[in-house]
Amino acid sequence: MHELSIAQSIVEMVCEKAGEEPVQRLKLVIGKHSAVMPDALRFCFDICAEGTVLEGAVLEIIEPPGRGRCPDCGREQEMTSLFEACACGAAGLDCIAGAELRIKEMEMA
């Protein structure tokens, strides 16, 4: 479960930025094709946040859908799978959105 190491990294980064001030809310963007399971990350986040300025913080996760661009015709379309074909028939879209994992904002007390 790589979500544990991701949660640890997020907690470390936020604690470094927050200093001693408690964080009440943390908002993450985790794309549908990021290979991160939001529920597992939530579970790991709560464990990693114990004893830090993030303890008790509300974790919000935004899950943008995937978007892909056809390498043949250049058309962009929503991707429900990384193995989706283009409407023109070409196989293998290039993922241009939905693979992100980033901290969007944090709300401090």
DSSP file (Angstrom, degrees, kcal/mol; ACC not computed):
  #  RESIDUE AA STRUCTURE BP1 BP2  ACC     N-H-->O    O-->H-N    N-H-->O    O-->H-N    TCO  KAPPA ALPHA  PHI   PSI    X-CA   Y-CA   Z-CA
    1    1 A M    >         0   0    0      0, 0.0     3,-0.9     0, 0.0     4,-0.4   0.000 360.0 360.0 360.0 101.7    0.0    0.0    0.0
    2    2 A H  T 3>  +     0   0    0      1,-0.2     4,-1.9     2,-0.2     5,-0.2   0.596 360.0  84.2 -77.1  -9.6    1.9    3.0   -1.3
    3    3 A E  H 3> S+     0   0    0      1,-0.2     4,-2.8     2,-0.2    -1,-0.2   0.817  83.5  60.5 -61.1 -29.9   -0.8    5.3    0.2
    4    4 A L  H <> S+     0   0    0     -3,-0.9     4,-2.4     2,-0.2    -1,-0.2   0.941 106.6  43.6 -63.6 -47.3    1.0    5.2    3.5
    5    5 A S  H  > S+     0   0    0     -4,-0.4     4,-2.0     2,-0.2    -1,-0.2   0.850 114.1  51.6 -68.6 -31.9    4.2    6.7    2.2
    6    6 A I  H  X S+     0   0    0     -4,-1.9     4,-2.5     2,-0.2    -2,-0.2   0.932 110.4  48.4 -66.8 -44.9    2.2    9.3    0.2
    7    7 A A  H  X S+     0   0    0     -4,-2.8     4,-2.7     1,-0.2    -2,-0.2   0.907 110.5  51.6 -61.2 -41.9    0.3   10.2    3.4
    8    8 A Q  H  X S+     0   0    0     -4,-2.4     4,-2.4     1,-0.2    -1,-0.2   0.915 111.0  47.9 -61.3 -43.0    3.6   10.5    5.3
    9    9 A S  H  X S+     0   0    0     -4,-2.0     4,-2.5     2,-0.2    -2,-0.2   0.903 111.8  49.4 -65.0 -41.5    5.0   12.8    2.7
   10   10 A I  H  X S+     0   0    0     -4,-2.5     4,-2.7     2,-0.2     5,-0.3   0.935 111.8  48.4 -63.1 -46.4    1.9   15.0    2.7
   11   11 A V  H  X S+     0   0    0     -4,-2.7     4,-2.7     1,-0.2     5,-0.2   0.921 112.0  49.6 -60.9 -44.6    1.9   15.3    6.5
   12   12 A E  H  X S+     0   0    0     -4,-2.4     4,-2.0    -5,-0.2    -1,-0.2   0.929 112.9  46.6 -60.1 -46.5    5.7   16.1    6.5
   13   13 A M  H  X S+     0   0    0     -4,-2.5     4,-1.8     2,-0.2    -2,-0.2   0.924 115.2  45.1 -63.5 -44.9    5.2   18.8    3.8
   14   14 A V  H  X S+     0   0    0     -4,-2.7     4,-2.9     1,-0.2     5,-0.2   0.908 111.9  51.8 -68.1 -41.3    2.2   20.4    5.4
   15   15 A C  H  X S+     0   0    0     -4,-2.7     4,-1.9    -5,-0.3    -1,-0.2   0.887 108.3  52.7 -61.4 -38.2    3.8   20.3    8.9
   16   16 A E  H  < S+     0   0    0     -4,-2.0    -1,-0.2    -5,-0.2    -2,-0.2   0.911 114.8  40.7 -63.4 -42.6    6.9   22.1    7.5
   17   17 A K  H  < S+     0   0    0     -4,-1.8    -2,-0.2     1,-0.2    -1,-0.2   0.864 116.8  48.5 -73.5 -36.8    4.8   24.8    6.0
   18   18 A A  H >< S-     0   0    0     -4,-2.9     3,-1.7     1,-0.2     2,-0.4   0.756  82.1-173.4 -77.6 -25.3    2.4   25.2    9.0
   19   19 A G  T 3<  -     0   0    0     -4,-1.9    -1,-0.2     1,-0.2    34,-0.2  -0.538  69.1 -21.9  67.1-123.9    5.0   25.3   11.6
   20   20 A E  T 3  S+     0   0    0     -2,-0.4    -1,-0.2     2,-0.1    -2,-0.1   0.493 109.9 107.9 -96.9  -5.7    3.3   25.3   15.0
   21   21 A E  S <  S-     0   0    0     -3,-1.7    32,-0.1    -6,-0.1    -3,-0.0  -0.598  74.6-116.2 -80.8 128.0   -0.1   26.5   13.8
   22   22 A P        -     0   0    0      0, 0.0    87,-2.5     0, 0.0     2,-0.5  -0.304  21.3-136.7 -62.7 141.6   -2.8   23.8   13.8
   23   23 A V  E     -A  108   0A   0     30,-2.7    85,-0.3    85,-0.2     3,-0.1  -0.879  19.9-177.9-100.2 127.2   -4.3   22.9   10.4
   24   24 A Q  E     +     0   0A   0     83,-2.9    34,-2.9    -2,-0.5     2,-0.4   0.790  68.3  18.0 -94.2 -32.1   -8.1   22.6   10.3
   25   25 A R  E     -Ab 107  58A   0     82,-1.7    82,-3.1    32,-0.3     2,-0.4  -1.000  56.9-169.4-145.6 139.6   -8.6   21.5    6.7
   26   26 A L  E     -Ab 106  59A   0     32,-2.9    34,-3.1    -2,-0.4     2,-0.5  -0.997   9.1-159.7-131.0 128.5   -6.5   20.1    4.0
   27   27 A K  E     -Ab 105  60A   0     78,-3.2    77,-2.6    -2,-0.4    78,-1.5  -0.936  11.1-175.0-113.7 125.6   -7.6   19.9    0.4
   28   28 A L  E     -Ab 103  61A   0     32,-2.9    34,-2.8    -2,-0.5     2,-0.5  -0.837  19.8-142.8-114.5 152.6   -5.9   17.5   -2.1
   29   29 A V  E     +Ab 102  62A   0     73,-2.8    73,-2.2    -2,-0.3     2,-0.5  -0.979  23.6 174.7-113.1 118.6   -6.4   16.9   -5.8
   30   30 A I  E     -A  101   0A   0     32,-2.9    71,-0.2    -2,-0.5     5,-0.1  -0.931  23.5-138.5-127.9 105.5   -6.1   13.2   -6.7
   31   31 A G    >   -     0   0    0     69,-2.9     3,-1.9    -2,-0.5     5,-0.4  -0.218  20.8-116.2 -64.1 151.5   -6.8   12.4  -10.3
   32   32 A K  T 3  S+     0   0    0     32,-2.2     3,-0.3     1,-0.3    67,-0.2   0.748 116.8  45.6 -59.0 -25.3   -8.8    9.3  -11.2
   33   33 A H  T 3  S+     0   0    0     65,-3.3    -1,-0.3     1,-0.2    66,-0.2   0.059  81.1 101.5-107.6  24.5   -5.8    7.9  -13.0
   34   34 A S  S <  S-     0   0    0     -3,-1.9    -1,-0.2    64,-0.3    -2,-0.1   0.565  86.9-125.4 -84.3  -8.6   -3.2    8.7  -10.3
   35   35 A A  S    S+     0   0    0     -3,-0.3     2,-0.5     1,-0.3    -3,-0.1   0.723  72.2 124.2  67.0  23.2   -3.1    5.1   -9.0
   36   36 A V        -     0   0    0     -5,-0.4    -1,-0.3   -34,-0.0    -2,-0.2  -0.962  58.5-140.7-114.0 130.3   -3.9    6.4   -5.5
   37   37 A M     >  -     0   0    0     -2,-0.5     4,-2.4     1,-0.2     3,-0.3  -0.809   8.1-153.3 -91.2 111.8   -7.0    5.1   -3.7
   38   38 A P  H  > S+     0   0    0      0, 0.0     4,-2.5     0, 0.0     5,-0.2   0.865  92.7  51.4 -55.0 -41.7   -8.6    8.0   -1.9
   39   39 A D  H  > S+     0   0    0      1,-0.2     4,-2.0     2,-0.2     5,-0.1   0.905 111.7  46.9 -64.4 -40.4  -10.2    5.9    0.9
   40   40 A A  H  > S+     0   0    0     -3,-0.3     4,-2.4     2,-0.2    -1,-0.2   0.889 112.0  51.0 -66.9 -38.6   -6.8    4.2    1.7
   41   41 A L  H  X S+     0   0    0     -4,-2.4     4,-2.9     2,-0.2    -2,-0.2   0.900 108.1  52.5 -65.7 -40.1   -5.1    7.6    1.7
   42   42 A R  H  X S+     0   0    0     -4,-2.5     4,-2.1    -5,-0.2    -2,-0.2   0.936 110.5  47.9 -58.4 -47.2   -7.7    9.0    4.1
   43   43 A F  H  X S+     0   0    0     -4,-2.0     4,-1.4     1,-0.2    -2,-0.2   0.935 115.6  43.7 -59.4 -48.9   -7.1    6.0    6.5
   44   44 A C  H  X S+     0   0    0     -4,-2.4     4,-2.7     1,-0.2    -1,-0.2   0.857 109.4  57.8 -66.8 -36.0   -3.3    6.5    6.3
   45   45 A F  H  X S+     0   0    0     -4,-2.9     4,-2.4     1,-0.2    -1,-0.2   0.927 103.8  51.8 -60.6 -46.0   -3.6   10.2    6.6
   46   46 A D  H  X S+     0   0    0     -4,-2.1     4,-0.6     1,-0.2    -1,-0.2   0.888 112.8  45.6 -60.0 -38.9   -5.5   10.0    9.9
   47   47 A I  H >< S+     0   0    0     -4,-1.4     3,-0.8     1,-0.2    -1,-0.2   0.933 115.1  45.9 -68.9 -46.4   -2.8    7.6   11.3
   48   48 A C  H 3< S+     0   0    0     -4,-2.7    -2,-0.2     1,-0.2    -1,-0.2   0.787 108.0  58.1 -68.7 -27.3    0.1    9.8   10.1
   49   49 A A  H >< S+     0   0    0     -4,-2.4     3,-2.1    -5,-0.2     6,-0.5   0.654  77.1 117.0 -79.1 -15.2   -1.5   13.0   11.3
   50   50 A E  T << S+     0   0    0     -3,-0.8     3,-0.1    -4,-0.6    -3,-0.0  -0.292  84.5  10.9 -57.2 131.8   -1.6   11.8   15.0
   51   51 A G  T 3  S+     0   0    0      1,-0.3    -1,-0.3     2,-0.0     2,-0.2   0.564 112.5  97.5  78.0   8.7    0.5   14.0   17.2
   52   52 A T  S X  S-     0   0    0     -3,-2.1     3,-1.6     1,-0.0    -1,-0.3  -0.640  94.5 -94.0-118.4 178.3    1.1   16.6   14.6
   53   53 A V  T 3  S+     0   0    0      1,-0.3   -30,-2.7    -2,-0.2    -3,-0.1   0.590 123.6  61.6 -67.8  -8.8   -0.5   20.0   13.7
   54   54 A L  T >  S+     0   0    0     -5,-0.3     3,-2.6   -32,-0.2    -1,-0.3   0.496  71.0 125.9 -93.6  -6.0   -2.7   18.0   11.3
   55   55 A E  T <  S+     0   0    0     -3,-1.6     3,-0.1    -6,-0.5    -5,-0.1  -0.346  83.9   9.3 -59.0 126.4   -4.3   15.9   14.0
   56   56 A G  T 3  S+     0   0    0      1,-0.3    -1,-0.3   -10,-0.1    -2,-0.1   0.397  93.7 145.9  84.3  -2.1   -8.1   16.2   13.6
   57   57 A A    <   -     0   0    0     -3,-2.6     2,-0.5     1,-0.1    -1,-0.3  -0.371  53.7-116.2 -67.9 146.2   -7.9   18.1   10.4
   58   58 A V  E     -b   25   0A   0    -34,-2.9   -32,-2.9    -3,-0.1     2,-0.6  -0.716  26.1-149.0 -81.7 128.4  -10.6   17.5    7.8
   59   59 A L  E     -b   26   0A   0     -2,-0.5     2,-0.4   -34,-0.2   -32,-0.2  -0.897  12.9-170.1-103.6 116.1   -9.2   16.0    4.6
   60   60 A E  E     -b   27   0A   0    -34,-3.1   -32,-2.9    -2,-0.6     2,-0.5  -0.879   2.7-163.4-104.1 136.3  -11.0   16.9    1.4
   61   61 A I  E     -b   28   0A   0     -2,-0.4     2,-0.5   -34,-0.2   -32,-0.2  -0.978   5.4-162.0-124.6 123.5  -10.2   15.1   -1.8
   62   62 A I  E     -b   29   0A   0    -34,-2.8   -32,-2.9    -2,-0.5    -2,-0.0  -0.886   7.2-161.4 -99.2 130.3  -11.1   16.4   -5.2
   63   63 A E        -     0   0    0     -2,-0.5   -32,-0.2   -34,-0.2   -34,-0.1  -0.778   5.6-164.1-117.4  86.7  -11.0   13.6   -7.9
   64   64 A P        -     0   0    0      0, 0.0   -32,-2.2     0, 0.0    36,-0.1  -0.408  25.0-113.1 -67.8 145.5  -10.8   15.2  -11.4
   65   65 A P        -     0   0    0      0, 0.0     2,-0.2     0, 0.0    15,-0.1  -0.242  35.7 -94.5 -71.7 165.9  -11.7   12.8  -14.2
   66   66 A G  E     -C   79   0B   0     13,-0.8    13,-2.7    32,-0.2     2,-0.4  -0.535  35.9-167.2 -79.9 147.5   -9.1   11.7  -16.8
   67   67 A R  E     -CD  78  97B   0     30,-2.4    29,-2.7    11,-0.3    30,-1.5  -0.991   5.9-168.7-132.4 143.7   -8.7   13.4  -20.1
   68   68 A G  E     -CD  77  95B   0      9,-3.2     9,-2.3    -2,-0.4     2,-0.4  -0.919  14.3-145.3-132.4 158.4   -6.7   12.2  -23.0
   69   69 A R  E     -CD  76  94B   0     25,-2.4    25,-3.0    -2,-0.3     7,-0.2  -0.982  25.1-122.6-123.1 133.7   -5.3   13.4  -26.3
   70   70 A C     >  -     0   0    0      5,-2.6     4,-1.4    -2,-0.4    23,-0.1  -0.590  10.0-150.2 -74.6 127.8   -5.1   11.2  -29.4
   71   71 A P  T  4 S+     0   0    0      0, 0.0    -1,-0.1     0, 0.0    22,-0.1   0.705  94.9  45.8 -71.3 -17.4   -1.6   11.0  -30.7
   72   72 A D  T  4 S+     0   0    0      3,-0.1    -2,-0.0     1,-0.0    -3,-0.0   0.931 130.4  12.8 -88.8 -54.7   -3.0   10.6  -34.3
   73   73 A C  T  4 S-     0   0    0      2,-0.1    -1,-0.0    17,-0.0    -4,-0.0   0.590  91.0-126.2-104.0 -12.0   -5.7   13.1  -34.7
   74   74 A G     <  +     0   0    0     -4,-1.4     2,-0.1     1,-0.3     0, 0.0   0.456  54.6 152.1  82.8   0.2   -5.1   15.4  -31.7
   75   75 A R        -     0   0    0     -6,-0.1    -5,-2.6     1,-0.0     2,-0.4  -0.375  35.7-143.5 -65.5 140.6   -8.7   15.1  -30.4
   76   76 A E  E     +C   69   0B   0     -7,-0.2     2,-0.3    -2,-0.1    -7,-0.2  -0.873  28.5 159.9-104.9 141.5   -9.2   15.5  -26.6
   77   77 A Q  E     -C   68   0B   0     -9,-2.3    -9,-3.2    -2,-0.4     2,-0.1  -0.984  44.6 -86.3-153.8 160.9  -11.7   13.4  -24.8
   78   78 A E  E     -C   67   0B   0     -2,-0.3     2,-0.5   -11,-0.2   -11,-0.3  -0.442  41.1-146.0 -68.2 143.2  -12.6   12.2  -21.3
   79   79 A M  E     +C   66   0B   0    -13,-2.7   -13,-0.8     1,-0.1     3,-0.1  -0.956  25.7 175.1-115.4 125.2  -10.9    9.0  -20.3
   80   80 A T  S    S+     0   0    0     -2,-0.5     2,-0.3     1,-0.2    -1,-0.1   0.561  79.5  25.5 -97.0 -12.7  -12.5    6.4  -18.1
   81   81 A S  S >  S-     0   0    0    -15,-0.0     3,-1.1     1,-0.0    -1,-0.2  -0.986  73.6-126.1-146.7 151.0   -9.6    4.0  -18.5
   82   82 A L  T 3  S+     0   0    0     -2,-0.3    11,-0.2     1,-0.2    13,-0.1   0.622 112.0  55.4 -71.7 -11.1   -5.9    4.4  -19.3
   83   83 A F  T 3  S+     0   0    0      9,-0.1    -1,-0.2     2,-0.0     9,-0.2   0.057  79.8 136.0-109.1  23.4   -6.4    1.9  -22.2
   84   84 A E    <   -     0   0    0     -3,-1.1     9,-1.2     7,-0.1     8,-0.5  -0.425  46.8-134.8 -76.2 145.7   -9.2    3.8  -23.9
   85   85 A A        -     0   0    0      6,-0.2     6,-0.2     7,-0.2     2,-0.1  -0.630  22.8-107.2 -95.6 157.9   -9.2    4.3  -27.7
   86   86 A C    >   -     0   0    0      4,-2.9     3,-1.7    -2,-0.2    -1,-0.1  -0.406  27.6-112.7 -78.1 158.7   -9.9    7.5  -29.5
   87   87 A A  T 3  S+     0   0    0      1,-0.3    -1,-0.1     2,-0.1    -2,-0.0   0.755 118.3  63.0 -62.4 -23.9  -13.2    8.1  -31.4
   88   88 A C  T 3  S-     0   0    0      2,-0.1    -1,-0.3     1,-0.0     3,-0.1   0.590 122.4-106.5 -77.6  -9.1  -11.1    8.1  -34.6
   89   89 A G  S <  S+     0   0    0     -3,-1.7     2,-0.1     1,-0.4    -2,-0.1   0.271  74.4 137.6 104.0 -10.8  -10.1    4.5  -33.9
   90   90 A A        -     0   0    0     -5,-0.1    -4,-2.9     1,-0.1    -1,-0.4  -0.453  49.7-129.1 -70.1 140.8   -6.6    5.0  -32.8
   91   91 A A  S    S+     0   0    0     -6,-0.2    -6,-0.2    -2,-0.1    -7,-0.1  -0.664  71.5  31.9 -90.4 144.6   -5.5    3.0  -29.8
   92   92 A G        -     0   0    0     -8,-0.5     2,-0.2    -2,-0.3    -7,-0.2   0.971  64.4-149.0  81.6  85.8   -3.8    4.6  -26.8
   93   93 A L        -     0   0    0     -9,-1.2     2,-0.6   -11,-0.2   -23,-0.2  -0.540  22.1-117.2 -77.9 149.7   -4.6    8.1  -25.7
   94   94 A D  E     -D   69   0B   0    -25,-3.0   -25,-2.4    -2,-0.2     2,-0.4  -0.800  31.1-123.7 -85.5 124.4   -2.0   10.3  -24.1
   95   95 A C  E     +D   68   0B   0     -2,-0.6   -27,-0.3   -27,-0.2     3,-0.1  -0.567  39.4 166.0 -72.6 120.8   -3.2   11.1  -20.6
   96   96 A I  E     +     0   0B   0    -29,-2.7     2,-0.3    -2,-0.4   -28,-0.2   0.511  65.6  15.7-113.2 -10.3   -3.2   14.9  -20.2
   97   97 A A  E    S+D   67   0B   0    -30,-1.5   -30,-2.4     1,-0.0    -1,-0.3  -0.977  99.2  54.9-158.7 150.8   -5.3   15.2  -17.0
   98   98 A G  S    S+     0   0    0     -2,-0.3   -65,-3.3   -32,-0.3   -64,-0.3   0.427  83.9  85.6 105.3   0.6   -6.4   13.0  -14.2
   99   99 A A        +     0   0    0    -66,-0.2   -33,-0.1   -67,-0.2     2,-0.0   0.310  63.8 119.1-110.0   5.8   -3.0   11.6  -13.1
  100  100 A E        -     0   0    0    -36,-0.1   -69,-2.9   -70,-0.0     2,-0.3  -0.314  38.5-175.5 -76.3 155.5   -2.2   14.5  -10.7
  101  101 A L  E     +A   30   0A   0    -71,-0.2     2,-0.3    -2,-0.0   -71,-0.2  -0.847  28.8 139.0-147.2 107.3   -1.6   14.3   -7.0
  102  102 A R  E     -A   29   0A   0    -73,-2.2   -73,-2.8    -2,-0.3     2,-0.6  -0.984  55.4-107.4-151.1 158.3   -1.1   17.7   -5.3
  103  103 A I  E     -A   28   0A   0     -2,-0.3   -75,-0.2   -75,-0.2     3,-0.1  -0.800  31.1-177.0 -85.8 121.3   -2.0   19.7   -2.3
  104  104 A K  E     -     0   0A   0    -77,-2.6     2,-0.3    -2,-0.6   -76,-0.2   0.902  58.0 -28.1 -88.4 -46.6   -4.5   22.4   -3.3
  105  105 A E  E     -A   27   0A   0    -78,-1.5   -78,-3.2     2,-0.0     2,-0.4  -0.991  46.6-146.2-164.1 161.7   -4.9   24.3   -0.1
  106  106 A M  E     -A   26   0A   0     -2,-0.3     2,-0.5   -80,-0.2   -80,-0.2  -0.999  11.3-147.4-136.7 141.6   -4.8   24.2    3.7
  107  107 A E  E     -A   25   0A   0    -82,-3.1   -83,-2.9    -2,-0.4   -82,-1.7  -0.928  17.7-160.4-110.2 125.8   -6.8   26.1    6.2
  108  108 A M  E      A   23   0A   0     -2,-0.5   -85,-0.2   -85,-0.3   -87,-0.0  -0.727 360.0 360.0-108.5 155.5   -5.2   27.0    9.5
  109  109 A A              0   0    0    -87,-2.5   -86,-0.1    -2,-0.3    -1,-0.1   0.487 360.0 360.0 -67.6 360.0   -6.7   27.9   12.8
